[in-house]
Amino acid sequence: MLVKVDKELCIGCGVCVQTCPEVFEFDDEGKAQVVDDGECNGCDCEEVADSCPTDAIIIEE
């Protein structure tokens, strides 16, 4: 499963970074970005996406 972050929608709340730091981190603007290749391993990315208040996390299967 691949994940992406829509930078236009991201408000930098940090839910994804706190919940799944293996996959998400903050960029220089304080918005979330995907680490490395975007593979979602080691956490429940669907749960993280559901927790995003702006629906900025996109999951591709």
C-alpha positions, 0 to 999 in steps of 0.5 A: 500500500502506498501513501501520499500527502496532499500538501494543499490540504495538509494543515500540519496538525501532526496526527499522522507524524505522531501515530506513524513516524515510520511513514510520516515526517514534517517538511521544512514548512511544517506540513506532513510528508511521506518518508522514503518511498511511501510504502506503508509498513509498520502501522495502520495507514488507513487508521491514520488517513481516517484520523486526518482532519483535512483528508490530506492522506491519500492511500493507493493500493 
